[in-house]
């Protein structure tokens, strides 16, 4: 919704100021179809040439994602911390046999199934399960776990950013592509040099629409969407750092609730549950799935 408002402001102010200052929209509208054909076709063609097909497909999904915004809501962070508390408490009290069934089949797990929004993020669920499973096979050196998790997070983040980088490259190239379209318009105008001044003026104005559209698309559409996608991806990667903090703190021998509190402090400030909100959620979780046996 916010993106749509921004685009309306851009179009309203740019073209509104042009009309108010006496500009003639008929010249822009007449040139727009063929200028956009040249600019859009060249930009899309270059995008396909410079990227692999998986990146091209992910870029399309990324544009949708930039409009939808981040996946993680305020309550999801509290749910994630509660889930981690349940898993780590069960592991501490019952050992590997207590959590292996949950790690082997998260969809049927009484821990994971309580949080369908978290379960829907299969990358995060795999991340949690893989590293808890490693701890069940005596991979307990906190430094080794921290390094392995950090490398995994970095790799995942790099792969997630691939479509964003591709879109940003397109934005960077659009002004130059606009100049290409404008030059073609100038060539066309020079071929009609014998025409009256008013005709030549309209043709030159139409040619400049190419430069205008290239710059407008680069800095007011594709570039901002690429920046929004980067912000969204970085926001959606925060839960991985929270999981890492909780598991490493647990591997260091800290009490489970202390490990979860340290992880809570890694939650983005605007979305973090308060200490008392999390404490209440943990008490409810103990009653629901008996994370801490009596």
C-alpha positions, 0 to 999 in steps of 0.5 A, a space after each residue: 500500500 505504501 509503495 502505491 502511495 509513493 508511486 502516485 506522489 511521484 507521478 502526480 508531482 512530476 507530471 503535475 508540475 509539467 502541466 502547471 508550468 505549461 508543458 504539453 502532455 500530447 507530445 509526451 503521450 505521442 512519444 511514450 509508446 515507442 520510447 518505452 518499447 525501446 527502453 523497456 525492451 532493451 532493459 529487459 533484454 539486457 536483464 535476461 542476458 546478464 542473469 541466469 534464469 533462476 535469478 530472473 525468476 527470483 527477481 520477478 518474485 522479488 518485485 512482488 515481495 518489495 510490494 508486500 513487505 517483510 514476512 515477519 510480524 511482531 508476534 512472530 518474533 515472540 513465537 520464535 523465541 517461545 519455540 526455541 525455548 521449548 526445543 532447548 528445554 526439552 533437549 536439556 532435560 531429555 537429551 537427543 531422544 527428546 527432540 529428534 522426533 520433532 527435528 525429523 518431522 517438523 510438520 508433525 511436531 507438537 512444538 512446530 505445529 503451534 506456530 504455522 507462520 514459522 513452519 511456513 518458512 522452510 529455510 528457517 525451520 531447516 536451519 533450526 533443525 539442522 543445528 539442533 541435530 548437530 548438537 545431538 551428535 556431540 557437536 557442542 563446541 560453541 565456537 564451532 557452532 557459532 562459526 558454522 551458523 554464521 557462514 550458513 547465514 551469510 551464504 543464505 543472505 548472499 543467495 537471497 540478495 541475488 535478485 536485488 543486485 540484478 534489479 539494482 544493476 537494471 536501475 543503474 543502466 536505465 538512464 543510459 538506455 534512455 539516452 539510446 532511445 533519445 539518440 534514435 529520436 534525434 536521428 529521426 529528427 535529423 532525417 526530417 530537417 526540412 520540416 517546419 520549426 514546430 514539427 522539428 520542435 515536437 520531434 526533438 521533444 519526443 526524443 527527449 522523452 526517452 532520456 526523461 523516462 530512462 531517468 524516471 524509471 531508474 530513480 523513481 521506480 526500479 531503484 526504489 523497488 530494489 532498495 525496498 527489496 534489500 530492506 525486506 530481505 535484511 529484515 527477514 534474515 533477522 530471525 536467523 541471527 536470533 536462532 544463532 544467538 539462542 543456540 550458541 548461548 545454550 551450547 555455552 551452558 547458560 540456563 535456557 531462559 537466559 539464552 532466550 533472553 539474550 536472543 530476545 535482545 537481538 530482536 529488532 527494537 520495533 518488533 521485540 516483545 518485552 521481558 514480561 510479554 515473553 515471560 508470559 508466553 513461555 509460561 503458556 508454552 510450558 502448559 501447552 506442550 510440557 516443554 519443561 517436565 515436572 
